[in-house]
Amino acid sequence: MNNNVKDDLSFEDAFQRIEEIAQQLEDGKTELEASFKLFEEGKKLLKICHSQLDKAEKRLKILTEVDGEFQIKEEVID
């Protein structure tokens, strides 16, 4: 259990921890107070994941063909 969630976790690490928390909560063996702490940790991790997805959505990469070659054009969406 980690109550000090770091804001700089990668999306993959945060998501993996969310899955671990879900498994712990689903197994029914966790005491009530510990379940609340895990739930709060999961909420913080979910917020991190949402933030990173929002940032990724603001960057749009478009694959275009120019003179027979494919190029990636990156656009920032506000």
C-alpha positions as a printed NumPy array, in Angstrom:
array([[  0.   ,   0.   ,   0.   ],
       [  1.415,   3.345,  -0.999],
       [ -0.286,   6.458,   0.334],
       [  2.395,   8.74 ,  -1.13 ],
       [  1.544,   8.564,  -4.811],
       [  4.167,  10.295,  -6.942],
       [  2.847,  12.663,  -9.6  ],
       [  5.649,  11.699, -11.991],
       [  4.637,   8.046, -12.366],
       [  4.427,   6.811, -15.916],
       [  0.985,   5.984, -17.258],
       [  1.934,   2.307, -17.397],
       [  3.175,   2.211, -13.792],
       [  0.115,   4.043, -12.492],
       [ -2.235,   1.784, -14.453],
       [ -0.448,  -1.346, -13.247],
       [ -0.808,  -0.192,  -9.641],
       [ -4.514,   0.487, -10.22 ],
       [ -4.888,  -3.102, -11.43 ],
       [ -3.086,  -4.384,  -8.324],
       [ -5.363,  -2.316,  -6.093],
       [ -8.456,  -3.608,  -7.901],
       [ -7.322,  -7.192,  -7.362],
       [ -6.704,  -6.554,  -3.671],
       [-10.131,  -4.983,  -3.247],
       [-11.852,  -7.728,  -5.213],
       [-10.328, -10.588,  -3.231],
       [-12.358,  -9.562,  -0.188],
       [ -9.505, -10.211,   2.258],
       [ -8.591,  -6.574,   2.875],
       [ -9.845,  -4.959,   6.065],
       [-12.248,  -2.042,   5.763],
       [ -9.819,   0.735,   6.729],
       [ -7.131,  -0.646,   4.432],
       [ -9.729,  -0.855,   1.651],
       [-10.513,   2.838,   2.059],
       [ -6.8  ,   3.694,   1.827],
       [ -6.399,   1.557,  -1.281],
       [ -9.458,   3.204,  -2.817],
       [ -8.026,   6.686,  -2.155],
       [ -4.681,   5.647,  -3.64 ],
       [ -6.508,   4.331,  -6.696],
       [ -8.344,   7.637,  -7.122],
       [ -5.038,   9.537,  -7.078],
       [ -3.534,   7.131,  -9.603],
       [ -6.58 ,   7.426, -11.844],
       [ -6.22 ,  11.206, -11.786],
       [ -2.6  ,  10.83 , -12.924],
       [ -3.672,   8.519, -15.761],
       [ -6.403,  10.917, -16.892],
       [ -3.969,  13.833, -16.84 ],
       [ -1.452,  11.97 , -18.962],
       [ -4.136,  10.887, -21.43 ],
       [ -5.349,  14.478, -21.715],
       [ -1.809,  15.605, -22.519],
       [ -1.473,  12.868, -25.128],
       [ -4.755,  13.867, -26.762],
       [ -3.476,  17.407, -27.169],
       [ -0.737,  16.069, -29.372],
       [ -1.982,  14.623, -32.597],
       [  0.32 ,  12.855, -34.975],
       [ -0.878,  12.611, -38.529],
       [  0.709,  10.21 , -40.966],
       [  0.829,  11.767, -44.404],
       [  2.237,  10.659, -47.738],
       [  4.446,  13.196, -49.494],
       [  6.123,  12.275, -52.783],
       [  5.618,   8.57 , -52.123],
       [  7.117,   8.712, -48.626],
       [  5.238,   8.661, -45.361],
       [  5.98 ,  11.403, -42.848],
       [  4.676,  12.036, -39.379],
       [  3.305,  15.518, -38.894],
       [  2.789,  16.517, -35.306],
       [  0.124,  19.042, -34.447],
       [ -0.719,  20.472, -31.079],
       [ -4.422,  20.74 , -30.412],
       [ -5.538,  23.377, -27.953]])
